[in-house]
Amino acid sequence: MQHWYLYLIRTSEGALYTGIATDIERRLADHRRGGTRGSKYLRSRGPLEIAYDVPIGDRALALRVEARMKKLPKVDKERVVATSPDRERLLEILAVVTSEV
């Protein structure tokens, strides 16, 4: 099973972009290069820096966590970046229910 990560990228304008990936450094390089593998939103918004990342688990859970994170207001995302919660605390903050026992 591949391990998926949630990440937040900070743009030069201070915006926070949320994504998931199995290899964060490769994904950041994709975004920095632009082209078809990078996000259209992030094009011409560099320099880009990882503001926060955390291992989540399987892809299904990562997708749910990403969806919840994207719905948060910026102030709450900034709080996540500032406190850098571990996986369990992040899941509590986002109120994501896992199927783990």
C-alpha positions as CSV (number, residue, x, y, z in Angstrom):
1,M,0.0,0.0,0.0
2,Q,1.3,3.4,-0.9
3,H,1.4,6.1,1.8
4,W,-0.3,9.3,0.8
5,Y,0.5,12.8,2.2
6,L,-1.4,16.0,2.5
7,Y,0.5,19.1,1.7
8,L,0.0,22.9,1.7
9,I,2.1,25.0,-0.6
10,R,2.5,28.7,0.0
11,T,2.7,30.9,-3.1
12,S,4.6,34.2,-3.4
13,E,1.3,36.0,-2.7
14,G,0.8,34.1,0.5
15,A,-2.0,31.9,-0.7
16,L,-2.1,28.3,0.5
17,Y,-2.7,25.5,-2.1
18,T,-3.8,22.1,-0.8
19,G,-3.0,18.8,-2.4
20,I,-2.2,15.2,-1.8
21,A,0.7,13.0,-3.2
22,T,2.8,10.0,-2.5
23,D,6.0,11.9,-3.1
24,I,5.8,15.5,-2.0
25,E,9.2,16.6,-3.4
26,R,8.4,15.2,-6.8
27,R,5.0,16.9,-6.7
28,L,6.4,20.2,-5.7
29,A,8.9,19.9,-8.6
30,D,5.9,19.2,-11.0
31,H,4.2,22.4,-9.7
32,R,7.4,24.5,-10.0
33,R,8.0,23.3,-13.6
34,G,4.4,24.0,-14.6
35,G,3.5,22.2,-17.8
36,T,0.8,19.6,-17.9
37,R,1.8,17.9,-14.6
38,G,1.6,21.0,-12.4
39,S,-1.5,22.8,-11.2
40,K,-2.8,25.6,-13.5
41,Y,-3.5,27.7,-10.3
42,L,0.2,27.6,-9.3
43,R,1.6,28.7,-12.6
44,S,3.2,32.1,-12.3
45,R,2.6,32.2,-8.6
46,G,6.2,31.2,-7.6
47,P,8.3,30.9,-5.8
48,L,6.5,27.9,-4.2
49,E,7.3,26.5,-0.8
50,I,6.0,23.6,1.2
51,A,4.3,25.2,4.2
52,Y,3.0,22.0,5.8
53,D,2.9,18.3,5.1
54,V,1.8,15.2,7.0
55,P,1.5,11.5,6.2
56,I,-2.2,10.5,6.0
57,G,-2.5,6.9,5.0
58,D,-4.3,5.4,2.0
59,R,-5.6,7.3,-1.0
60,A,-9.3,7.2,0.1
61,L,-8.5,8.8,3.4
62,A,-6.2,11.4,1.8
63,L,-8.9,12.4,-0.6
64,R,-11.4,13.0,2.3
65,V,-8.8,14.9,4.3
66,E,-7.9,17.1,1.2
67,A,-11.6,17.9,0.6
68,R,-12.1,19.0,4.2
69,M,-8.9,21.1,4.2
70,K,-9.9,22.8,1.0
71,K,-13.2,23.9,2.7
72,L,-11.4,25.6,5.6
73,P,-11.1,29.4,5.7
74,K,-7.6,30.7,5.2
75,V,-7.3,31.7,8.8
76,D,-7.8,28.0,9.9
77,K,-5.3,26.8,7.3
78,E,-2.8,29.3,8.6
79,R,-3.5,27.9,12.1
80,V,-2.7,24.4,10.8
81,V,0.5,25.6,9.3
82,A,1.5,27.4,12.5
83,T,0.8,24.4,14.8
84,S,1.9,21.6,12.4
85,P,-0.4,19.0,13.9
86,D,0.5,15.4,13.6
87,R,-1.9,13.0,11.6
88,E,-4.2,12.2,14.5
89,R,-4.6,15.8,15.6
90,L,-5.2,16.9,12.0
91,L,-7.9,14.3,11.6
92,E,-9.5,15.6,14.9
93,I,-9.4,19.2,13.7
94,L,-11.0,18.3,10.4
95,A,-13.4,15.8,12.0
96,V,-12.5,13.1,9.5
97,V,-13.7,9.7,10.5
98,T,-11.3,6.8,9.8
99,S,-12.1,3.1,9.5
100,E,-9.1,2.2,11.6
101,V,-9.6,0.3,14.8
